[in-house]
Amino acid sequence: MHGAEHLLEIFYLLLAAQVMAFLFRRLNQPVVIGEVLAGVLVGPALLGLVHEGEVLEFLAELGAIFLLFMVGLETRLKDILAVGKEAFLVAVLGVAFPFVGGYLYGLQIGFQTLPALFLGTSLVATSVGITARVLQELGVLSRPYARIILGAAVIDDVLGLMVLAVVNGVAKTGQVEMGAILKLVLLSVAFVGLAVLLSTWVARLPLERLPVGSPLGFALALGVGMAALAASIGLAPIVGAFLGGMLLSEVREKYRLEEPVFAIEGFLAPLFFAMVGVRLELAALASPVVLAAGAVVTLIAILGKILGGFLGALTQGVRSAFTVGVGMAPRGEVGLIVAALGLSAGAVNEEEYAIVLFMVAFTTLFAPFALKPLIPWAEAGLKGAKE
């Protein structure tokens, strides 16, 4: 009966996500918010029809992988490289400001050094899936500010893992493990470098002549393979999926890859966002201390990314730079993973974990709502600059 139970939970998630997406579209609000709230509705926080488990977690991760694979298909590598300097600055500043802000605030409210470090680390990495969905929904993935966000998210992931490696090493051994950090940096650079080198070769590859069932089959294998390779070296699988999609971006029209990949993503991506909602433990947010501290940490998290994005992308104009900053704001599952590691290592207590949970919930909801009016404003600025 195990399979039947899982199928029923998937049915509840999909049905709730579709109904909430319809309602939010009718209200002219970001669909992704409806999908997240669908998970809250059917999850343990309210109806209790769906609970976390290995099968659903895996399907949710697959949803994120196909979302970023689809985004990669619509993003040419040369366009990302064209805004590489800005993407690097956005990533570095967007890591530094929230980390320092979170760490200092943690000390200010009485955290010990280690919990304060974990608090700062939980504010570091952007959950690009939330922003990518909004950019995709509004059809602006080809814009310079969208490319900066996507490029910065790849670099952000590497930097975030480096910070986490340092803090986790301190929590476990009391010292910084330079060997592990150096290995992570070298593997990450080699992985991204491999994707850049392969891009020209894949663009000229006659997929119809390969000993595979179809060009689509090859594309799917490449996307999942790149995600698996990224995961095996310690990067987020979505980074590999995004780079895999970019490798195929030059041939997507020739082999008509977008429509079938979009169909797969249309099934799996709502499961990813709904599972974000399922994971939100609303009961943990009821404490006045958590609400007060969580509100300040959320403010630090949002302002740190906005400031980093704004300063890093200012060469693109004020409107685009501000949009980049807001687009980098959601933390999603990344912040929760950091806090959970701190909890399991005994470096963070339940209350400190709940503060991070509060921040994750509100940054996840903030970005789509803020991007909806911001993007037309940024578009008007781009149009004005052309004229």
C-alpha positions, 0 to 999 in steps of 0.5 A: 500500500506504500505506493498508493499512499505516495500517489495519493499525496502527489494527487493532493499536492498537484490538485492543491497547487493547480487550484491555488495557481488558478486563483492567484492567476485570476487575482493577478498575483505570482502563481508560485506563491499560490503553489507554496501556499497549496503546500501549507494548506495540505501539509502538516500545518493545516489539513495534514494530508501530505507529510515530508518523506523521501519519495516526495523530497526526491520528486520535489528536487526533480521539480527544481532540477527541471525548472532550472534545466528549462530556464537554462534552455532559454539562456545562452551561455554567451549572454551570461558571460556578457554580464559576468562581471556584474554577476560576480559582484552581485554574488560576492556582495550579496553573500558578504552583506547578509552574512556580516549583518546576520552574524552581528545581529546574532551576537547583539541579541545574545547568541554565542559565536557559533549560533551567530555564525550559522545565522549569518550563513543561513542568509547567504545563499539565494534560492534561485528557483523562486525567482526563476519561476517569476522571470519565466512566468513574465517572459523576461528570462532574456533580459540583462537583469535576469541573466545577471540574477541567474549568473550570480546564483551559480557563483552564489551557490559556490560561495555559499558552500564555501561559507558553510564548509568553514562554519560547519568545520568550526562546529565539528572540529573547532577549526577551519578545514582549508583542504576541504574548502580548496577542493570544493573551489577547484572542483566548482571552477573545473565543473563550470569551466567544463560546461563552458568548453562543452558549449561550442561542441554541443552546439555543433553536435548532430543529435539525430545521428547519435545512437540514442532514441531521440534528441529529446532523450539525449537532452534529458539525459544530459540535464539529469547527468549534469545535475548528478555531476554537480551534486557529486562534487558538493554543488546544488543539483540545480546548478548542474541542470541550469548549465546542462540546459545552457549547453543545449540552448543553441540547438533547442529550436532545431530539435524542438526541445522546449515544448516537451521539457516544458511539459515535464517541468509543468508536472514536476515544478509545482511539486517543488514549490508545494513541498516548500510549503509543506516544510514550513512549520507554522507552529514554530513561528508562534513565539513572540521572541521568534516573531520579533527576532525573525522580523529583524533577521528577515529585514537584514536578509532582504536589505543585504541582498538588495544592497549587494544586487544594487551595487553589483549591477549598477552599471545596468541602470538603477531600475535593473540593479534594484530588480536584481537585488530583489530577485536575489532575496529568496532563501527557500530550502537553502537557509533551512538546510543550513539551520538544520545542519546547525541543529543536528550539530548542536550549534543551534537550538530550536528557537534559533532554528525557528528564527531562520524558518521565519526568515525563509518563509518571508523571503520566499513570499516577499520576492515574487510579490515584489518582482511582479510590479518591479519588472514592468518598472525595469522594462520601462527603464530599458525601453526609455534607455533605448529611445 
